[in-house]
């Protein structure tokens, strides 16, 4: 190819530059895109315009074959599938706009498919790391016991953090050992709590909860230090704090414990549909990502312990 995707955008013809600005402005009015997104779209389109100029072509006259060459050149420069997909989405939208405005007869990208991005594996913790994290809080203090109980419940149930912080005394049934949560789409589900988490819940409710609330009255199961509904950000900071103290050198969040819950269940032979129900996934395909995590863990164990691994 005689020109590079990294061509100097100062060589973009003025007509193409004006066209790009018109499209980005129209997209902003239509969809209210952020400034970062508009800047990314502008960069992608100006890069194509500069490349097309090197091919003796303009944005409105590039063909499907030329666009195939452009995308191949971009891919050869180690562009990630995600970056390629974003660029294709931008270019496709641009040529749809040009076609709608009567500037071109056909979209040259109509027959070009987006690359498959794959699904990133969720971050998780090993069982040993979870044990270290759960043992980190100082349970002699009310806040420490609250944090310990919250993490125990999170790991025992796989709740979303928003579901955890909205638990109340009435949605928590210690006698039956279940919590009732309202998940995405206002769907209600009952989730069982294991004996260990129940033990800490009972201890927390009998002691630390009243100390945290002081004179305040509240149905919130896990109030903040001010006796109010805890924010997701507050619990995220609390769990990061205990992870650092326990020496876990991983990026961690409440969602990581939810991932650990699902992965460890599957590692120990749980049925995928049961995990789906516990997590509150409406589609089994959302839960199936955990089978890849569990499979990779099993393969690692096999390689480590099998005499011919």
C-alpha positions as CSV (number, residue, x, y, z in Angstrom):
1,X,0.0,0.0,0.0
2,X,1.3,3.4,-0.9
3,X,-0.1,5.2,2.1
4,X,-0.4,4.4,5.8
5,X,-3.3,4.5,8.2
6,X,-1.1,6.8,10.3
7,X,-1.0,9.4,7.5
8,X,-0.7,13.0,8.6
9,X,-4.3,14.3,8.9
10,X,-3.1,17.8,7.9
11,X,-3.2,16.4,4.4
12,X,-6.9,15.9,4.5
13,X,-8.7,17.9,1.8
14,X,-10.7,20.8,3.1
15,X,-14.0,19.4,1.7
16,X,-13.5,16.1,3.5
17,X,-12.6,17.9,6.8
18,X,-15.8,19.9,6.6
19,X,-17.8,16.8,5.8
20,X,-16.4,15.1,8.9
21,X,-17.3,18.1,11.1
22,X,-20.8,18.1,9.7
23,X,-21.3,14.4,10.4
24,X,-19.9,14.6,14.0
25,X,-22.0,17.7,14.8
26,X,-25.1,15.9,13.4
27,X,-24.3,12.8,15.5
28,X,-23.9,15.0,18.6
29,X,-27.4,16.6,18.0
30,X,-29.0,13.2,17.3
31,X,-27.4,11.0,20.0
32,X,-25.8,13.5,22.5
33,X,-22.4,11.8,22.3
34,X,-19.7,12.8,24.7
35,X,-16.8,15.0,23.7
36,X,-14.4,12.0,24.0
37,X,-16.6,9.9,21.6
38,X,-16.9,12.8,19.1
39,X,-13.1,13.2,19.2
40,X,-12.6,9.5,18.6
41,X,-15.0,9.5,15.6
42,X,-13.3,12.6,14.2
43,X,-9.9,11.0,14.5
44,X,-11.1,7.8,12.8
45,X,-12.7,9.7,9.9
46,X,-9.8,12.0,9.4
47,X,-7.4,9.1,9.4
48,X,-9.4,7.4,6.6
49,X,-9.6,10.7,4.7
50,X,-5.8,11.1,4.9
51,X,-5.3,7.5,3.8
52,X,-7.8,7.9,0.9
53,X,-6.1,11.1,-0.3
54,X,-2.9,9.0,-0.6
55,X,-4.9,6.6,-2.8
56,X,-6.1,9.5,-5.0
57,X,-9.5,9.2,-3.6
58,X,-11.9,11.2,-1.4
59,X,-14.2,10.1,1.4
60,X,-17.2,10.2,-0.9
61,X,-15.5,8.2,-3.7
62,X,-13.8,5.3,-1.8
63,X,-14.9,1.9,-2.9
64,X,-15.5,-1.3,-0.9
65,X,-12.2,-2.7,-2.1
66,X,-10.3,0.4,-0.9
67,X,-12.0,0.2,2.4
68,X,-10.9,-3.4,2.7
69,X,-7.3,-2.4,2.0
70,X,-7.6,0.4,4.6
71,X,-9.0,-2.0,7.3
72,X,-6.4,-4.6,6.5
73,X,-3.6,-2.0,6.8
74,X,-5.0,-0.9,10.2
75,X,-5.3,-4.5,11.4
76,X,-1.7,-5.2,10.3
77,X,-0.6,-2.5,12.7
78,X,-1.9,-4.6,15.7
79,X,-5.2,-2.7,16.1
80,X,-7.3,-4.7,18.6
81,X,-10.6,-6.2,17.6
82,X,-12.4,-3.8,19.9
83,X,-10.6,-0.8,18.3
84,X,-11.4,-2.2,14.8
85,X,-15.1,-2.7,15.8
86,X,-15.3,0.9,17.1
87,X,-13.7,2.3,13.9
88,X,-16.1,0.2,11.7
89,X,-19.1,1.4,13.7
90,X,-18.0,5.0,13.1
91,X,-17.3,4.5,9.4
92,X,-20.6,2.7,8.9
93,X,-22.5,5.4,10.6
94,X,-20.7,8.0,8.5
95,X,-21.5,6.4,5.2
96,X,-25.1,5.7,6.3
97,X,-25.3,9.5,7.0
98,X,-23.9,10.3,3.5
99,X,-26.3,7.9,1.9
100,X,-29.2,9.4,3.8
101,X,-28.2,12.9,2.8
102,X,-28.0,11.8,-0.9
103,X,-24.3,12.3,-1.2
104,X,-23.6,8.7,-2.2
105,X,-25.9,6.0,-3.8
106,X,-24.7,3.0,-1.7
107,X,-22.8,2.5,1.5
108,X,-19.4,0.9,0.6
109,X,-19.3,-0.7,4.0
110,X,-22.6,-2.5,3.7
111,X,-21.0,-5.9,3.0
112,X,-18.1,-5.6,5.4
113,X,-18.6,-7.4,8.7
114,X,-17.3,-6.3,12.1
115,X,-14.6,-8.5,13.6
116,X,-15.6,-10.7,16.4
117,X,-14.4,-9.2,19.7
118,X,-14.8,-12.3,21.9
119,X,-16.0,-12.0,25.5
120,X,-13.5,-11.1,28.1
121,X,-13.2,-13.5,31.0
122,X,-14.4,-12.0,34.3
123,X,-11.8,-11.4,36.9
124,X,-12.0,-13.7,39.9
125,X,-10.2,-14.8,43.1
126,X,-8.9,-18.2,44.1
127,X,-10.5,-19.9,47.0
128,X,-7.4,-19.2,49.1
129,X,-7.5,-15.5,48.2
130,X,-11.2,-15.3,49.2
131,X,-10.4,-16.9,52.6
132,X,-7.7,-14.3,53.1
133,X,-10.0,-11.4,52.2
134,X,-12.8,-12.7,54.5
135,X,-10.4,-13.0,57.4
136,X,-9.0,-9.5,56.9
137,X,-11.6,-7.3,58.7
138,X,-11.1,-6.4,62.4
139,X,-14.3,-7.9,63.9
140,X,-13.7,-6.3,67.3
141,X,-15.0,-3.1,65.8
142,X,-18.6,-2.5,64.6
143,X,-17.5,-1.3,61.2
144,X,-15.1,-4.2,60.8
145,X,-17.8,-6.7,61.7
146,X,-20.2,-5.1,59.3
147,X,-17.7,-5.3,56.5
148,X,-16.8,-8.9,57.3
149,X,-20.5,-9.8,57.3
150,X,-21.1,-8.0,54.0
151,X,-18.3,-9.8,52.3
152,X,-19.4,-13.1,53.7
153,X,-22.9,-12.6,52.4
154,X,-21.7,-11.4,49.0
155,X,-19.5,-14.5,48.6
156,X,-22.3,-16.8,49.9
157,X,-25.0,-15.4,47.6
158,X,-23.3,-13.8,44.5
159,X,-25.5,-10.7,44.8
160,X,-24.9,-7.6,42.8
161,X,-23.5,-4.8,45.0
162,X,-26.6,-2.8,44.5
163,X,-28.7,-5.7,45.7
164,X,-26.5,-6.2,48.7
165,X,-26.6,-2.6,49.9
166,X,-30.4,-2.5,49.5
167,X,-31.0,-5.6,51.7
168,X,-33.3,-4.9,54.7
169,X,-34.3,-6.7,57.8
170,X,-37.6,-7.7,56.2
171,X,-35.9,-9.1,53.0
172,X,-33.5,-11.2,55.1
173,X,-34.9,-14.4,56.6
174,X,-32.4,-15.9,59.0
175,X,-34.8,-18.7,60.1
176,X,-35.2,-19.9,56.5
177,X,-31.7,-18.9,55.5
178,X,-32.6,-16.9,52.4
179,X,-32.6,-13.3,51.2
180,X,-35.2,-11.8,48.9
181,X,-33.8,-9.4,46.3
182,X,-35.2,-7.4,43.4
183,X,-32.7,-7.7,40.5
184,X,-32.5,-6.2,37.0
185,X,-35.9,-5.7,35.3
186,X,-37.5,-5.7,38.8
187,X,-37.4,-9.5,38.9
188,X,-37.6,-10.9,42.4
189,X,-35.6,-14.0,43.4
190,X,-34.8,-15.9,46.6
191,X,-31.2,-16.6,47.2
192,X,-30.0,-19.1,49.9
193,X,-27.3,-18.1,52.4
194,X,-24.8,-20.6,53.6
195,X,-24.3,-21.5,57.3
196,X,-21.1,-19.5,57.6
197,X,-22.6,-16.3,56.3
198,X,-25.7,-16.9,58.5
199,X,-23.5,-17.2,61.5
200,X,-21.9,-13.8,60.8
201,X,-25.2,-12.2,59.9
202,X,-26.7,-13.3,63.3
203,X,-23.7,-12.0,65.2
204,X,-23.7,-8.7,63.3
205,X,-27.4,-8.1,63.8
206,X,-27.2,-8.9,67.5
207,X,-24.3,-6.5,68.1
208,X,-22.7,-4.3,65.6
209,X,-25.7,-3.1,63.6
210,X,-27.3,-1.3,66.6
211,X,-24.0,0.3,67.5
212,X,-23.6,1.7,64.0
213,X,-27.2,3.0,63.9
214,X,-27.0,4.6,67.3
215,X,-30.3,6.3,68.0
216,X,-31.5,6.1,64.4
217,X,-34.3,3.7,63.3
218,X,-33.8,2.0,59.9
219,X,-34.7,-1.2,58.0
220,X,-31.4,-1.1,56.1
221,X,-29.4,-4.2,56.9
222,X,-26.0,-2.7,56.3
223,X,-26.1,1.0,57.1
224,X,-23.2,3.3,56.5
225,X,-21.2,4.8,59.4
226,X,-23.7,7.6,59.4
227,X,-26.6,5.2,59.7
228,X,-27.8,5.8,56.1
229,X,-28.0,3.7,53.0
230,X,-24.5,2.8,51.9
231,X,-23.4,3.8,48.4
232,X,-21.8,1.3,46.0
233,X,-18.7,3.5,46.0
234,X,-18.3,3.3,49.8
235,X,-18.5,-0.5,49.8
236,X,-16.1,-0.6,46.9
237,X,-13.6,1.4,48.9
238,X,-14.1,-0.8,51.9
239,X,-13.4,-4.0,50.0
240,X,-10.3,-2.5,48.4
241,X,-9.1,-1.5,51.8
242,X,-9.4,-5.0,53.2
243,X,-7.9,-6.6,50.0
244,X,-4.8,-4.4,50.5
245,X,-4.5,-5.4,54.1
246,X,-4.8,-9.1,53.2
247,X,-2.0,-8.8,50.6
248,X,-4.1,-9.5,47.5
249,X,-2.3,-8.0,44.6
250,X,-5.2,-7.8,42.2
251,X,-7.6,-5.2,41.0
252,X,-10.6,-6.0,43.2
253,X,-14.2,-4.8,43.5
254,X,-17.5,-6.2,44.9
255,X,-18.2,-7.6,41.5
256,X,-15.1,-9.8,41.8
257,X,-16.6,-11.6,44.7
258,X,-19.7,-12.2,42.7
259,X,-17.5,-13.7,39.9
260,X,-15.7,-15.9,42.6
261,X,-19.1,-17.1,43.9
262,X,-20.1,-18.3,40.4
263,X,-16.7,-19.7,39.4
264,X,-16.2,-21.7,42.6
265,X,-19.7,-23.1,42.5
266,X,-19.0,-24.5,39.0
267,X,-15.6,-25.7,40.0
268,X,-17.3,-27.8,42.7
269,X,-19.8,-29.3,40.2
270,X,-22.8,-27.0,40.4
271,X,-25.3,-27.1,37.6
272,X,-25.0,-24.1,35.2
273,X,-28.8,-23.4,35.3
274,X,-28.7,-23.3,39.1
275,X,-25.9,-20.7,39.0
276,X,-28.0,-18.8,36.5
277,X,-30.9,-18.6,38.9
278,X,-28.7,-17.6,41.8
279,X,-27.1,-14.8,39.9
280,X,-30.4,-13.6,38.5
281,X,-29.4,-13.9,34.8
282,X,-32.3,-13.9,32.5
283,X,-30.3,-15.5,29.7
284,X,-28.2,-18.6,30.2
285,X,-25.6,-17.3,27.7
286,X,-24.7,-14.6,30.2
287,X,-23.9,-17.3,32.8
288,X,-21.9,-19.5,30.3
289,X,-18.9,-17.2,30.5
290,X,-18.2,-18.7,33.9
291,X,-17.8,-22.1,32.4
292,X,-14.7,-20.8,30.5
293,X,-13.2,-19.6,33.8
294,X,-14.0,-22.9,35.5
295,X,-12.6,-24.9,32.6
296,X,-9.4,-22.9,32.6
297,X,-9.0,-23.6,36.3
298,X,-9.6,-27.3,35.9
299,X,-7.1,-27.4,33.1
300,X,-4.5,-25.6,35.3
301,X,-5.2,-28.1,38.1
302,X,-4.8,-31.0,35.7
303,X,-1.5,-29.7,34.4
304,X,-0.2,-29.1,37.9
305,X,-1.2,-32.4,39.5
306,X,-1.6,-35.1,36.8
307,X,1.6,-37.2,36.3
308,X,1.3,-36.7,32.5
309,X,-0.2,-33.2,32.7
